[in-house]
Amino acid sequence: MAEISKSKAKRLAQQQARNKKKKSHIGAVLAIIIPVAIIIAAVVFINYRNNNSGIYVKYFNDDGTFKNINIDDYCVSDFNSMIISRNDVENVSTLVEADIYQMLTDNTTIDDDPSRVIAYGDKLHVAYEATIDGAEYETYTESDPRLITMGYETLGSEADQLLIGSHVGSEITFDREYPEDWKNEELAGKTVHYELKVVGLYIIPAFDDAFVSEYLSDQASSAAEYRELLTKEYQDYKRDELIEAALNEYCTINSYPEDFMNRLIEDARANDLRNLDSLNQMYGANATLYDVYGIAEDPDPAASYEVLVRQSAEGTMIKILQNAALAKELGITVTKKEVKDYFISNGTDEKTFNSYVKTYGWGYLATNLIQVRVDDYIKENIKYSDSETGSTSENAAPEATSEVTE
């Protein structure tokens, strides 16, 4: 095995530590996302199919309204009081430009042409060996270079002065003295000797029509069109985010129908177990639910799991209650024919739809269409506030506009 430098070993160790921390966090998140995604895809045709036909019939009428409970006792909605900020929805240019910049940096190239002159603002790949009193401090190689930007004085002002105006392939030698109060204690009060070579220029492509034609032709025909498309996507995202916050404020949950909540919790547990079995069979593993959810090392994983299961059930419950309350307030209703047409138009065949009805009952299926219609109504009719005038307007969604900086 080839030896690596001390500095590279240090960087690798730091990266491994970051990855371990990141993996721990991501693992917990994915542990929740993966089972939920599988449940969404599979629950309809496997859930209690053999022994629990019509498992939700006792809770819902065929039109998706609740049986035997008054929705007002559990959730009170006030759509007319819901107002979201127009400025907060419109002002997404920072997000748009950050998205575009990330896309550009994902498609960078390295120019190693020795005739290229280095200028202020250029990003360079450099290889260097840095020593303190003759001992290695830090090393970057041509195969594992460091990225620096001219003008940022990453390696000090003298390095930038020597590099600007030079060419790719240039080699420079310089010393950098670090002050006594330097934030890095290893360098504080030390003089570091650098022997550096410019490996290449880090070229970020321009966001123009040619870039869109090469990488985004399936989405837009010009840079302006793609920026407008991206702006609209971010505005829709911000609008939905603000609507969700408004719903939680003006469509408040007082309590849960406990019988229905227990049903949702029981279903969540059963679905988790089925999906765990599928995952274990698929990957030849022997994981537990605690492993999948990233809670195996918790002091009391069983208690942690119950919290997660209830949180999942509560999320479903809250959405159903809010939709029911808003549908009542806004006069939104659905029929069996409309429910069936909705499922069929979204790719469900007749046989599968009939199995859905048998498994869940018409009422539970109707709640899907109710949610769609409630969401559509809110998006079309939500009021927008103008922070400059303090006024509100209805049915006037923000236009997808963004500054063009090419």
C-alpha positions as CSV (number, residue, x, y, z in Angstrom):
1,M,0.0,0.0,0.0
2,A,1.4,3.4,-1.0
3,E,2.2,5.8,1.9
4,I,0.3,9.0,2.2
5,S,1.5,12.3,3.6
6,K,0.8,13.4,7.2
7,S,-1.3,16.3,5.9
8,K,-3.4,14.1,3.7
9,A,-3.8,11.6,6.5
10,K,-5.0,14.4,8.7
11,R,-7.5,15.6,6.0
12,L,-8.8,12.0,5.6
13,A,-9.2,11.6,9.3
14,Q,-11.2,14.9,9.5
15,Q,-13.3,13.8,6.5
16,Q,-14.0,10.4,8.1
17,A,-15.1,12.1,11.3
18,R,-17.4,14.4,9.4
19,N,-18.7,11.5,7.4
20,K,-19.4,9.5,10.6
21,K,-21.3,12.3,12.1
22,K,-23.2,12.9,8.8
23,K,-23.9,9.2,8.4
24,S,-25.3,9.0,11.9
25,H,-27.7,11.9,11.1
26,I,-28.6,10.8,7.6
27,G,-29.1,7.2,8.8
28,A,-31.7,8.3,11.2
29,V,-33.5,10.4,8.6
30,L,-33.3,7.8,5.9
31,A,-34.5,5.2,8.4
32,I,-37.7,7.2,8.6
33,I,-38.0,8.1,4.9
34,I,-37.3,4.7,3.5
35,P,-40.1,2.8,5.3
36,V,-42.5,5.6,4.7
37,A,-41.8,5.6,1.0
38,I,-42.2,1.9,0.8
39,I,-45.4,2.1,2.8
40,I,-46.9,4.7,0.4
41,A,-46.1,2.5,-2.6
42,A,-47.2,-0.9,-1.1
43,V,-49.7,-0.3,1.7
44,V,-52.8,-0.1,-0.5
45,F,-52.7,-3.6,-1.9
46,I,-51.1,-5.5,1.0
47,N,-52.6,-3.9,4.1
48,Y,-54.8,-6.3,5.9
49,R,-56.0,-7.7,2.7
50,N,-57.0,-11.1,3.8
51,N,-58.3,-10.5,7.3
52,N,-59.4,-6.8,7.5
53,S,-61.6,-5.9,4.5
54,G,-63.0,-2.4,4.8
55,I,-60.7,-1.5,7.7
56,Y,-61.7,2.1,7.6
57,V,-65.4,1.8,6.9
58,K,-66.3,2.3,10.5
59,Y,-64.6,5.7,10.5
60,F,-65.7,7.3,7.3
61,N,-68.9,7.8,5.3
62,D,-68.6,7.1,1.5
63,D,-68.1,10.8,0.8
64,G,-65.0,11.0,3.0
65,T,-66.6,12.7,6.0
66,F,-66.2,11.3,9.4
67,K,-68.8,8.9,10.9
68,N,-70.2,9.5,14.4
69,I,-68.0,12.5,15.2
70,N,-68.4,16.2,14.8
71,I,-65.3,17.5,13.0
72,D,-65.7,20.9,14.8
73,D,-65.0,19.1,18.1
74,Y,-61.5,18.2,16.9
75,C,-60.5,20.8,14.3
76,V,-61.6,24.4,13.7
77,S,-60.6,26.1,10.5
78,D,-60.7,29.7,9.5
79,F,-59.6,30.0,5.9
80,N,-60.5,33.6,5.5
81,S,-57.9,34.6,8.1
82,M,-55.1,32.8,6.3
83,I,-52.7,35.3,4.7
84,I,-49.2,34.7,3.4
85,S,-46.6,37.3,2.5
86,R,-46.2,38.0,-1.2
87,N,-42.6,39.2,-0.7
88,D,-41.7,36.0,1.1
89,V,-43.1,34.0,-1.9
90,E,-41.6,36.2,-4.6
91,N,-38.1,36.8,-3.2
92,V,-36.4,33.6,-4.2
93,S,-33.7,35.0,-6.4
94,T,-31.0,34.0,-3.9
95,L,-32.2,30.4,-3.9
96,V,-32.5,30.4,-7.7
97,E,-28.9,31.7,-8.2
98,A,-27.5,29.3,-5.6
99,D,-29.2,26.4,-7.3
100,I,-27.8,27.5,-10.7
101,Y,-24.3,28.1,-9.2
102,Q,-24.3,24.6,-7.7
103,M,-25.3,23.1,-11.0
104,L,-22.5,25.0,-12.7
105,T,-19.9,23.9,-10.2
106,D,-21.1,20.3,-10.8
107,N,-20.1,20.7,-14.4
108,T,-16.7,22.4,-14.0
109,T,-13.6,21.5,-16.0
110,I,-9.9,21.9,-15.4
111,D,-7.9,23.9,-17.9
112,D,-4.2,22.8,-17.8
113,D,-3.2,24.8,-20.9
114,P,0.2,26.4,-20.0
115,S,-0.6,29.5,-22.1
116,R,-3.5,30.4,-19.8
117,V,-2.7,33.6,-17.8
118,I,-3.9,33.6,-14.2
119,A,-6.1,36.6,-13.3
120,Y,-7.8,38.0,-10.2
121,G,-10.8,35.9,-9.3
122,D,-9.6,32.8,-11.0
123,K,-10.0,29.5,-9.1
124,L,-6.8,27.4,-9.2
125,H,-5.9,23.8,-8.5
126,V,-2.6,23.9,-6.8
127,A,-0.2,21.4,-5.5
128,Y,2.3,22.4,-2.8
129,E,4.4,21.2,0.1
130,A,4.4,23.4,3.2
131,T,7.1,23.0,5.9
132,I,7.8,24.5,9.2
133,D,11.5,24.5,10.2
134,G,12.1,21.8,7.6
135,A,9.3,19.5,8.9
136,E,6.3,18.7,6.8
137,Y,3.2,20.6,7.8
138,E,0.8,20.1,4.8
139,T,1.0,18.6,1.4
140,Y,-1.3,18.6,-1.6
141,T,-0.3,16.7,-4.8
142,E,-1.2,17.1,-8.4
143,S,-3.5,14.2,-8.1
144,D,-5.0,15.6,-4.9
145,P,-4.7,19.3,-5.3
146,R,-6.2,22.2,-3.3
147,L,-8.6,24.7,-4.7
148,I,-7.8,28.4,-4.0
149,T,-9.2,31.6,-5.4
150,M,-7.1,34.6,-6.5
151,G,-7.9,37.6,-4.4
152,Y,-9.0,35.7,-1.4
153,E,-5.4,35.4,-0.1
154,T,-6.0,31.9,1.0
155,L,-2.3,31.3,1.3
156,G,-1.5,34.9,2.0
157,S,-1.2,38.1,-0.1
158,E,2.3,37.3,-1.3
159,A,1.1,34.1,-2.9
160,D,-1.7,35.9,-4.8
161,Q,0.8,38.6,-5.9
162,L,3.2,36.0,-7.3
163,L,0.4,33.9,-9.0
164,I,-1.6,36.6,-10.6
165,G,-0.1,37.2,-14.1
166,S,1.7,33.9,-14.1
167,H,0.6,30.8,-16.1
168,V,-0.8,27.3,-15.5
169,G,2.2,25.2,-14.7
170,S,4.1,28.0,-12.9
171,E,6.1,27.1,-9.8
172,I,6.6,29.6,-7.0
173,T,8.4,29.5,-3.6
174,F,7.5,31.8,-0.8
175,D,7.4,32.1,3.0
176,R,4.4,33.2,5.0
177,E,4.6,34.4,8.6
178,Y,1.6,33.8,10.8
179,P,0.9,36.2,13.7
180,E,1.1,35.1,17.3
181,D,-2.7,35.4,17.7
182,W,-3.5,33.3,14.6
183,K,-6.6,31.2,15.1
184,N,-4.8,28.0,14.2
185,E,-2.5,27.2,17.1
186,E,-0.2,25.0,14.9
187,L,0.6,28.1,12.8
188,A,0.5,30.9,15.4
189,G,3.8,32.7,15.4
190,K,5.3,30.3,12.9
191,T,6.9,30.9,9.4
192,V,5.7,28.4,6.8
193,H,7.7,27.7,3.7
194,Y,5.7,26.9,0.6
195,E,6.8,25.3,-2.7
196,L,3.8,25.5,-5.0
197,K,2.8,24.5,-8.5
198,V,-0.3,25.6,-10.4
199,V,-1.9,22.4,-11.7
200,G,-4.8,24.0,-13.6
201,L,-7.5,26.6,-13.8
202,Y,-10.9,25.5,-12.3
203,I,-13.3,26.6,-15.0
204,I,-16.9,27.2,-14.0
205,P,-19.1,27.3,-17.2
206,A,-21.3,30.3,-17.9
207,F,-25.0,29.9,-17.5
208,D,-26.1,30.7,-21.0
209,D,-28.2,29.2,-23.8
210,A,-25.4,26.9,-24.8
211,F,-25.2,25.4,-21.3
212,V,-29.0,24.9,-21.2
213,S,-28.9,23.3,-24.7
214,E,-26.2,20.8,-23.5
215,Y,-27.5,20.0,-20.0
216,L,-31.1,21.1,-19.7
217,S,-32.7,20.9,-23.1
218,D,-35.4,18.6,-21.8
219,Q,-36.6,21.4,-19.5
220,A,-36.0,24.6,-21.3
221,S,-34.7,26.1,-24.5
222,S,-32.8,29.1,-23.1
223,A,-31.1,30.3,-19.9
224,A,-33.9,32.9,-19.3
225,E,-36.6,30.2,-19.7
226,Y,-34.8,27.8,-17.3
227,R,-34.3,30.6,-14.7
228,E,-38.0,31.5,-15.0
229,L,-38.9,27.8,-14.6
230,L,-36.7,27.5,-11.5
231,T,-38.0,30.7,-10.1
232,K,-41.6,29.4,-10.4
233,E,-40.6,26.1,-8.7
234,Y,-39.1,27.9,-5.7
235,Q,-42.0,30.3,-5.5
236,D,-44.4,27.3,-5.4
237,Y,-42.2,25.7,-2.7
238,K,-42.2,28.9,-0.6
239,R,-46.0,29.3,-1.1
240,D,-46.7,25.7,0.0
241,E,-44.4,26.2,3.0
242,L,-46.2,29.4,4.0
243,I,-49.6,27.8,3.5
244,E,-48.5,24.9,5.7
245,A,-47.6,27.3,8.5
246,A,-50.9,29.2,8.0
247,L,-52.8,26.0,8.2
248,N,-51.2,25.1,11.5
249,E,-52.2,28.6,12.8
250,Y,-55.7,28.9,11.4
251,C,-56.7,25.2,11.3
252,T,-56.0,24.2,14.8
253,I,-56.3,20.6,16.2
254,N,-58.0,20.4,19.6
255,S,-57.7,16.7,20.1
256,Y,-57.7,13.4,18.2
257,P,-60.4,10.8,17.8
258,E,-58.6,8.2,19.9
259,D,-60.2,5.1,18.3
260,F,-59.1,6.3,14.8
261,M,-55.6,7.3,16.2
262,N,-55.1,3.8,17.6
263,R,-56.1,2.4,14.2
264,L,-53.5,4.5,12.5
265,I,-50.8,3.5,15.0
266,E,-51.6,-0.1,14.6
267,D,-51.5,0.1,10.9
268,A,-48.1,1.9,11.0
269,R,-46.6,-0.8,13.2
270,A,-48.0,-3.6,11.0
271,N,-46.7,-1.9,7.8
272,D,-43.3,-1.4,9.4
273,L,-43.0,-5.1,10.2
274,R,-44.1,-6.1,6.7
275,N,-41.6,-3.7,5.1
276,L,-38.9,-4.8,7.4
277,D,-39.4,-8.4,6.4
278,S,-39.3,-7.3,2.7
279,L,-36.1,-5.4,3.2
280,N,-34.4,-8.2,5.1
281,Q,-35.4,-10.7,2.3
282,M,-34.3,-8.3,-0.4
283,Y,-30.8,-7.6,1.1
284,G,-30.3,-10.9,3.0
285,A,-30.1,-8.9,6.2
286,N,-31.3,-9.5,9.7
287,A,-32.1,-6.0,10.7
288,T,-34.6,-5.0,13.4
289,L,-37.0,-2.0,13.3
290,Y,-34.6,-0.3,15.7
291,D,-31.8,-0.7,13.2
292,V,-33.9,0.6,10.4
293,Y,-35.0,3.7,12.3
294,G,-31.5,4.3,13.7
295,I,-32.5,4.0,17.3
296,A,-30.9,0.6,18.2
297,E,-28.4,2.4,20.5
298,D,-31.0,4.5,22.3
299,P,-31.3,3.9,26.0
300,D,-34.9,2.6,25.4
301,P,-35.3,1.8,21.7
302,A,-38.8,0.4,22.3
303,A,-40.0,3.7,23.7
304,S,-38.2,5.6,21.0
305,Y,-39.9,3.5,18.4
306,E,-43.3,4.1,19.9
307,V,-42.7,7.9,19.8
308,L,-41.8,7.7,16.1
309,V,-44.8,5.5,15.3
310,R,-47.2,7.9,17.0
311,Q,-45.5,10.9,15.4
312,S,-46.1,9.3,12.0
313,A,-49.7,8.5,12.8
314,E,-50.3,12.0,14.2
315,G,-49.0,13.5,10.9
316,T,-51.5,11.5,9.0
317,M,-54.3,12.3,11.5
318,I,-53.6,16.1,11.4
319,K,-53.8,16.2,7.6
320,I,-57.0,14.3,7.5
321,L,-58.6,16.4,10.2
322,Q,-57.5,19.7,8.7
323,N,-58.8,18.6,5.3
324,A,-62.1,17.5,6.7
325,A,-62.5,20.9,8.6
326,L,-61.5,22.9,5.5
327,A,-63.7,20.9,3.2
328,K,-66.7,21.6,5.5
329,E,-65.9,25.3,5.7
330,L,-65.3,25.7,2.0
331,G,-68.2,23.5,0.8
332,I,-65.9,20.9,-0.9
333,T,-67.6,17.5,-1.5
334,V,-66.8,14.4,-3.6
335,T,-68.9,11.6,-5.0
336,K,-68.0,8.0,-5.6
337,K,-67.8,8.5,-9.3
338,E,-65.4,11.4,-8.8
339,V,-63.2,9.3,-6.5
340,K,-63.1,6.4,-8.9
341,D,-62.3,8.8,-11.8
342,Y,-59.5,10.4,-9.8
343,F,-57.8,7.1,-9.1
344,I,-58.3,5.8,-12.7
345,S,-57.0,9.0,-14.2
346,N,-53.9,8.7,-12.0
347,G,-53.0,5.2,-13.4
348,T,-55.0,2.8,-11.2
349,D,-56.6,0.1,-13.2
350,E,-60.2,-1.1,-12.5
351,K,-59.2,-4.3,-10.8
352,T,-56.8,-2.6,-8.4
353,F,-59.2,0.1,-7.6
354,N,-61.9,-2.4,-6.7
355,S,-59.4,-4.1,-4.3
356,Y,-58.7,-0.6,-2.8
357,V,-62.5,-0.2,-2.1
358,K,-62.6,-3.7,-0.6
359,T,-59.6,-3.1,1.6
360,Y,-60.2,0.5,2.7
361,G,-63.8,1.4,1.9
362,W,-65.0,4.3,-0.3
363,G,-64.7,6.9,2.5
364,Y,-61.0,6.5,3.2
365,L,-60.3,6.6,-0.6
366,A,-62.4,9.8,-0.8
367,T,-60.1,11.5,1.7
368,N,-57.4,11.4,-1.0
369,L,-59.5,13.4,-3.5
370,I,-60.7,15.7,-0.7
371,Q,-57.0,16.5,0.1
372,V,-56.3,17.3,-3.6
373,R,-59.3,19.6,-3.9
374,V,-58.6,21.4,-0.6
375,D,-55.0,21.9,-1.6
376,D,-56.0,23.2,-5.0
377,Y,-58.6,25.6,-3.6
378,I,-56.2,27.0,-1.1
379,K,-53.5,27.6,-3.7
380,E,-55.9,29.3,-6.0
381,N,-57.6,31.4,-3.3
382,I,-55.1,32.2,-0.6
383,K,-54.7,35.8,0.3
384,Y,-51.4,37.6,-0.2
385,S,-50.2,40.5,1.9
386,D,-48.1,43.3,0.6
387,S,-45.6,44.2,3.3
388,E,-45.1,47.7,1.8
389,T,-48.7,48.8,1.7
390,G,-50.1,46.4,4.4
391,S,-52.9,45.5,1.9
392,T,-54.1,42.0,1.0
393,S,-55.1,40.7,-2.4
394,E,-57.0,37.5,-3.5
395,N,-56.5,35.3,-6.5
396,A,-53.3,37.0,-7.5
397,A,-50.4,34.6,-7.3
398,P,-46.9,36.0,-7.6
399,E,-45.4,36.1,-11.1
400,A,-42.3,34.0,-11.7
401,T,-39.7,36.8,-12.2
402,S,-36.0,36.8,-11.4
403,E,-33.1,39.0,-12.1
404,V,-31.0,37.9,-15.0
405,T,-27.3,38.0,-14.3
406,E,-25.4,36.4,-17.1
